Amino acid sequence: MAKSIIDLKKADLTLGQAAASVHVLKGIDLSIDAGESVGIVGPSGSGKSTLLMVLAGLERLDSGEIHIDGAGLHGMNEDQVADFRGRNIGIVFQSFHLIPNMTALENVAVPLELANVAGAFDIARRELTAVGLGERLSHYPGQLSGGEQQRVAIARALAPSPKLLIADEPTGNLDTETGRQIADLLFAKQAERGMTLVLVTHDPALAARCSRQVAMRSGEIVSGAAPAAAVSEAVPA
């Protein structure tokens, strides 16, 4: 029986205040098994990216529970969540989020140093080489193409050896061919390391590469909330 790495129960979140408030997540239940690749799909404004930020510990629920690898993030304070995220969750954003005045090597190594990881620069060098940037270690983001910047971001996300890799529109700012190469890299690393991959995308072809698709609409999950194995076990033969 597969081990669940993500469990959301009655996850509810409203963003904004008073007349400007938006009920973004409406009592969501979601279970994801370790090693799965899951694509979160749905129209703009359906809550996809907010759900991803909740899974990353970057947004806190108003009510409900979130367990990542057995740890209850809903019961942690901000420092505890940040520490857990740094050790267990890698995040790749659409807009790369690299520090412009740091080299590729520094962009990957500095978060490790801040987390007191030994050998941060050796790890960063290894990860950048693994994503094909071994010759670009001393280049700054402004000297790199969009695809190369996203490779740096992926190396940074992989450097702590996370159990969970989260990607928000990872190919959204890239041309078709570069986007395909980045997608190939993400799925290759996920398979190589046995990680769980959860990504948000508007690209049907990218979503179709995932082992499961979770469809959202108006802050609710309309299909794919449970792993296929769990669904088959729940249905009598």
Contacts in CASP RR format, 6 or more apart in sequence:
PFRMAT RR
TARGET T0000
AUTHOR 0000-0000-0000
METHOD contacts of the structure
MODEL  1
MAKSIIDLKKADLTLGQAAASVHVLKGIDLSIDAGESVGIVGPSGSGKST
LLMVLAGLERLDSGEIHIDGAGLHGMNEDQVADFRGRNIGIVFQSFHLIP
NMTALENVAVPLELANVAGAFDIARRELTAVGLGERLSHYPGQLSGGEQQ
RVAIARALAPSPKLLIADEPTGNLDTETGRQIADLLFAKQAERGMTLVLV
THDPALAARCSRQVAMRSGEIVSGAAPAAAVSEAVPA
1 229 0 8 1.000
2 33 0 8 1.000
2 34 0 8 1.000
2 227 0 8 1.000
2 229 0 8 1.000
3 33 0 8 1.000
3 34 0 8 1.000
4 31 0 8 1.000
4 32 0 8 1.000
4 33 0 8 1.000
4 34 0 8 1.000
4 227 0 8 1.000
5 32 0 8 1.000
5 33 0 8 1.000
5 34 0 8 1.000
5 35 0 8 1.000
5 68 0 8 1.000
5 69 0 8 1.000
5 70 0 8 1.000
5 163 0 8 1.000
5 164 0 8 1.000
5 196 0 8 1.000
6 30 0 8 1.000
6 31 0 8 1.000
6 32 0 8 1.000
6 55 0 8 1.000
6 66 0 8 1.000
6 67 0 8 1.000
6 68 0 8 1.000
6 164 0 8 1.000
6 196 0 8 1.000
6 198 0 8 1.000
7 30 0 8 1.000
7 31 0 8 1.000
7 65 0 8 1.000
7 66 0 8 1.000
7 67 0 8 1.000
7 70 0 8 1.000
8 28 0 8 1.000
8 29 0 8 1.000
8 30 0 8 1.000
8 31 0 8 1.000
8 54 0 8 1.000
8 55 0 8 1.000
8 64 0 8 1.000
8 65 0 8 1.000
8 66 0 8 1.000
8 67 0 8 1.000
9 29 0 8 1.000
9 64 0 8 1.000
9 65 0 8 1.000
9 66 0 8 1.000
10 27 0 8 1.000
10 28 0 8 1.000
10 29 0 8 1.000
10 63 0 8 1.000
10 64 0 8 1.000
10 65 0 8 1.000
11 25 0 8 1.000
11 27 0 8 1.000
11 28 0 8 1.000
11 29 0 8 1.000
11 30 0 8 1.000
11 51 0 8 1.000
11 54 0 8 1.000
11 61 0 8 1.000
11 63 0 8 1.000
11 64 0 8 1.000
11 65 0 8 1.000
11 66 0 8 1.000
12 25 0 8 1.000
12 26 0 8 1.000
12 27 0 8 1.000
12 28 0 8 1.000
12 61 0 8 1.000
12 62 0 8 1.000
12 63 0 8 1.000
12 64 0 8 1.000
13 23 0 8 1.000
13 24 0 8 1.000
13 25 0 8 1.000
13 50 0 8 1.000
13 54 0 8 1.000
13 59 0 8 1.000
13 60 0 8 1.000
13 61 0 8 1.000
13 62 0 8 1.000
14 21 0 8 1.000
14 22 0 8 1.000
14 23 0 8 1.000
14 24 0 8 1.000
14 62 0 8 1.000
15 21 0 8 1.000
15 22 0 8 1.000
15 24 0 8 1.000
15 50 0 8 1.000
16 22 0 8 1.000
23 219 0 8 1.000
24 47 0 8 1.000
24 50 0 8 1.000
24 219 0 8 1.000
25 47 0 8 1.000
25 50 0 8 1.000
25 51 0 8 1.000
25 54 0 8 1.000
25 61 0 8 1.000
25 219 0 8 1.000
26 218 0 8 1.000
26 219 0 8 1.000
26 220 0 8 1.000
27 64 0 8 1.000
27 220 0 8 1.000
28 51 0 8 1.000
28 219 0 8 1.000
28 220 0 8 1.000
28 221 0 8 1.000
28 225 0 8 1.000
29 221 0 8 1.000
29 225 0 8 1.000
30 51 0 8 1.000
30 214 0 8 1.000
30 221 0 8 1.000
30 225 0 8 1.000
31 225 0 8 1.000
31 226 0 8 1.000
31 227 0 8 1.000
31 230 0 8 1.000
32 38 0 8 1.000
32 196 0 8 1.000
32 198 0 8 1.000
32 227 0 8 1.000
33 196 0 8 1.000
33 227 0 8 1.000
33 229 0 8 1.000
33 230 0 8 1.000
34 69 0 8 1.000
34 163 0 8 1.000
34 196 0 8 1.000
35 190 0 8 1.000
35 194 0 8 1.000
35 195 0 8 1.000
35 196 0 8 1.000
35 197 0 8 1.000
36 196 0 8 1.000
36 197 0 8 1.000
36 211 0 8 1.000
36 212 0 8 1.000
36 227 0 8 1.000
37 187 0 8 1.000
37 190 0 8 1.000
37 196 0 8 1.000
37 197 0 8 1.000
37 198 0 8 1.000
37 199 0 8 1.000
37 209 0 8 1.000
37 210 0 8 1.000
37 211 0 8 1.000
37 212 0 8 1.000
38 196 0 8 1.000
38 197 0 8 1.000
38 198 0 8 1.000
38 199 0 8 1.000
38 210 0 8 1.000
38 211 0 8 1.000
38 212 0 8 1.000
38 213 0 8 1.000
38 214 0 8 1.000
39 198 0 8 1.000
39 199 0 8 1.000
39 200 0 8 1.000
39 201 0 8 1.000
39 206 0 8 1.000
39 207 0 8 1.000
39 210 0 8 1.000
39 212 0 8 1.000
39 213 0 8 1.000
39 214 0 8 1.000
40 48 0 8 1.000
40 51 0 8 1.000
40 52 0 8 1.000
40 198 0 8 1.000
40 199 0 8 1.000
40 200 0 8 1.000
40 201 0 8 1.000
40 213 0 8 1.000
40 214 0 8 1.000
40 216 0 8 1.000
41 48 0 8 1.000
41 200 0 8 1.000
41 201 0 8 1.000
41 202 0 8 1.000
41 204 0 8 1.000
41 207 0 8 1.000
41 213 0 8 1.000
41 214 0 8 1.000
41 215 0 8 1.000
41 216 0 8 1.000
42 48 0 8 1.000
42 202 0 8 1.000
42 215 0 8 1.000
42 216 0 8 1.000
42 217 0 8 1.000
43 217 0 8 1.000
44 202 0 8 1.000
46 216 0 8 1.000
46 217 0 8 1.000
46 218 0 8 1.000
46 219 0 8 1.000
47 216 0 8 1.000
47 219 0 8 1.000
48 200 0 8 1.000
48 216 0 8 1.000
49 168 0 8 1.000
49 169 0 8 1.000
49 200 0 8 1.000
50 59 0 8 1.000
51 200 0 8 1.000
51 216 0 8 1.000
52 166 0 8 1.000
52 168 0 8 1.000
52 198 0 8 1.000
52 200 0 8 1.000
53 59 0 8 1.000
53 168 0 8 1.000
54 60 0 8 1.000
54 61 0 8 1.000
54 66 0 8 1.000
55 66 0 8 1.000
55 68 0 8 1.000
55 89 0 8 1.000
55 164 0 8 1.000
55 166 0 8 1.000
55 198 0 8 1.000
56 85 0 8 1.000
56 89 0 8 1.000
56 90 0 8 1.000
56 91 0 8 1.000
56 166 0 8 1.000
57 66 0 8 1.000
57 73 0 8 1.000
57 81 0 8 1.000
57 85 0 8 1.000
57 89 0 8 1.000
58 85 0 8 1.000
58 91 0 8 1.000
60 74 0 8 1.000
60 81 0 8 1.000
61 74 0 8 1.000
64 74 0 8 1.000
65 72 0 8 1.000
65 74 0 8 1.000
66 72 0 8 1.000
66 73 0 8 1.000
66 74 0 8 1.000
67 73 0 8 1.000
68 84 0 8 1.000
68 88 0 8 1.000
68 89 0 8 1.000
68 164 0 8 1.000
69 88 0 8 1.000
69 163 0 8 1.000
69 164 0 8 1.000
71 84 0 8 1.000
71 88 0 8 1.000
73 81 0 8 1.000
73 84 0 8 1.000
76 84 0 8 1.000
85 91 0 8 1.000
86 111 0 8 1.000
86 115 0 8 1.000
86 160 0 8 1.000
86 162 0 8 1.000
87 115 0 8 1.000
87 160 0 8 1.000
87 162 0 8 1.000
88 160 0 8 1.000
88 162 0 8 1.000
88 163 0 8 1.000
88 164 0 8 1.000
89 162 0 8 1.000
89 163 0 8 1.000
89 164 0 8 1.000
89 165 0 8 1.000
89 166 0 8 1.000
90 157 0 8 1.000
90 158 0 8 1.000
90 160 0 8 1.000
90 162 0 8 1.000
90 164 0 8 1.000
90 165 0 8 1.000
90 166 0 8 1.000
91 157 0 8 1.000
91 165 0 8 1.000
91 166 0 8 1.000
91 167 0 8 1.000
91 168 0 8 1.000
92 150 0 8 1.000
92 153 0 8 1.000
92 154 0 8 1.000
92 157 0 8 1.000
92 165 0 8 1.000
92 166 0 8 1.000
92 167 0 8 1.000
92 168 0 8 1.000
92 170 0 8 1.000
92 186 0 8 1.000
93 153 0 8 1.000
93 168 0 8 1.000
93 169 0 8 1.000
93 170 0 8 1.000
94 168 0 8 1.000
94 169 0 8 1.000
94 170 0 8 1.000
94 172 0 8 1.000
94 173 0 8 1.000
95 173 0 8 1.000
96 141 0 8 1.000
96 146 0 8 1.000
96 149 0 8 1.000
96 150 0 8 1.000
96 152 0 8 1.000
96 153 0 8 1.000
96 173 0 8 1.000
97 153 0 8 1.000
98 107 0 8 1.000
98 141 0 8 1.000
98 149 0 8 1.000
98 152 0 8 1.000
98 153 0 8 1.000
98 156 0 8 1.000
99 106 0 8 1.000
99 107 0 8 1.000
99 110 0 8 1.000
99 141 0 8 1.000
100 140 0 8 1.000
100 141 0 8 1.000
100 142 0 8 1.000
101 140 0 8 1.000
102 110 0 8 1.000
102 140 0 8 1.000
102 141 0 8 1.000
103 137 0 8 1.000
103 138 0 8 1.000
103 139 0 8 1.000
103 140 0 8 1.000
104 128 0 8 1.000
104 133 0 8 1.000
104 136 0 8 1.000
104 137 0 8 1.000
104 138 0 8 1.000
104 139 0 8 1.000
104 140 0 8 1.000
104 141 0 8 1.000
104 144 0 8 1.000
104 152 0 8 1.000
104 155 0 8 1.000
105 121 0 8 1.000
105 124 0 8 1.000
105 125 0 8 1.000
105 128 0 8 1.000
105 137 0 8 1.000
105 138 0 8 1.000
106 124 0 8 1.000
107 141 0 8 1.000
107 152 0 8 1.000
107 156 0 8 1.000
108 123 0 8 1.000
108 124 0 8 1.000
108 127 0 8 1.000
108 128 0 8 1.000
108 152 0 8 1.000
108 155 0 8 1.000
108 156 0 8 1.000
108 159 0 8 1.000
109 120 0 8 1.000
109 121 0 8 1.000
109 123 0 8 1.000
109 124 0 8 1.000
109 159 0 8 1.000
110 120 0 8 1.000
111 156 0 8 1.000
111 159 0 8 1.000
111 160 0 8 1.000
112 119 0 8 1.000
112 120 0 8 1.000
112 123 0 8 1.000
112 124 0 8 1.000
112 159 0 8 1.000
112 160 0 8 1.000
113 120 0 8 1.000
115 160 0 8 1.000
117 123 0 8 1.000
117 160 0 8 1.000
123 159 0 8 1.000
124 155 0 8 1.000
124 159 0 8 1.000
125 134 0 8 1.000
125 137 0 8 1.000
127 155 0 8 1.000
127 156 0 8 1.000
127 158 0 8 1.000
127 159 0 8 1.000
128 134 0 8 1.000
128 136 0 8 1.000
128 137 0 8 1.000
128 151 0 8 1.000
128 152 0 8 1.000
128 155 0 8 1.000
130 155 0 8 1.000
130 158 0 8 1.000
130 189 0 8 1.000
131 151 0 8 1.000
131 152 0 8 1.000
131 154 0 8 1.000
131 155 0 8 1.000
131 158 0 8 1.000
131 185 0 8 1.000
131 189 0 8 1.000
132 151 0 8 1.000
133 148 0 8 1.000
133 151 0 8 1.000
133 152 0 8 1.000
133 155 0 8 1.000
136 144 0 8 1.000
136 148 0 8 1.000
139 148 0 8 1.000
141 149 0 8 1.000
141 152 0 8 1.000
142 149 0 8 1.000
144 152 0 8 1.000
145 178 0 8 1.000
146 173 0 8 1.000
146 174 0 8 1.000
146 178 0 8 1.000
147 174 0 8 1.000
147 178 0 8 1.000
147 179 0 8 1.000
147 181 0 8 1.000
147 182 0 8 1.000
150 170 0 8 1.000
150 171 0 8 1.000
150 173 0 8 1.000
150 174 0 8 1.000
150 182 0 8 1.000
151 182 0 8 1.000
151 185 0 8 1.000
154 170 0 8 1.000
154 182 0 8 1.000
154 185 0 8 1.000
154 186 0 8 1.000
154 189 0 8 1.000
157 165 0 8 1.000
158 165 0 8 1.000
158 189 0 8 1.000
158 193 0 8 1.000
161 193 0 8 1.000
162 195 0 8 1.000
163 195 0 8 1.000
163 196 0 8 1.000
164 195 0 8 1.000
164 196 0 8 1.000
164 198 0 8 1.000
165 186 0 8 1.000
165 189 0 8 1.000
165 190 0 8 1.000
165 195 0 8 1.000
165 196 0 8 1.000
165 197 0 8 1.000
165 198 0 8 1.000
166 198 0 8 1.000
166 199 0 8 1.000
167 186 0 8 1.000
167 197 0 8 1.000
167 198 0 8 1.000
167 199 0 8 1.000
167 200 0 8 1.000
168 199 0 8 1.000
168 200 0 8 1.000
169 200 0 8 1.000
169 201 0 8 1.000
169 202 0 8 1.000
170 182 0 8 1.000
170 183 0 8 1.000
170 186 0 8 1.000
170 199 0 8 1.000
170 201 0 8 1.000
171 178 0 8 1.000
171 179 0 8 1.000
171 180 0 8 1.000
171 182 0 8 1.000
171 183 0 8 1.000
171 201 0 8 1.000
171 203 0 8 1.000
171 206 0 8 1.000
172 179 0 8 1.000
172 201 0 8 1.000
172 202 0 8 1.000
172 203 0 8 1.000
174 182 0 8 1.000
183 206 0 8 1.000
183 209 0 8 1.000
186 197 0 8 1.000
186 199 0 8 1.000
187 197 0 8 1.000
187 209 0 8 1.000
189 195 0 8 1.000
190 196 0 8 1.000
190 197 0 8 1.000
197 210 0 8 1.000
199 206 0 8 1.000
199 210 0 8 1.000
201 207 0 8 1.000
207 213 0 8 1.000
212 224 0 8 1.000
212 227 0 8 1.000
212 228 0 8 1.000
213 223 0 8 1.000
213 224 0 8 1.000
214 221 0 8 1.000
214 223 0 8 1.000
214 224 0 8 1.000
214 225 0 8 1.000
215 221 0 8 1.000
215 222 0 8 1.000
215 223 0 8 1.000
215 224 0 8 1.000
216 222 0 8 1.000
226 234 0 8 1.000
END
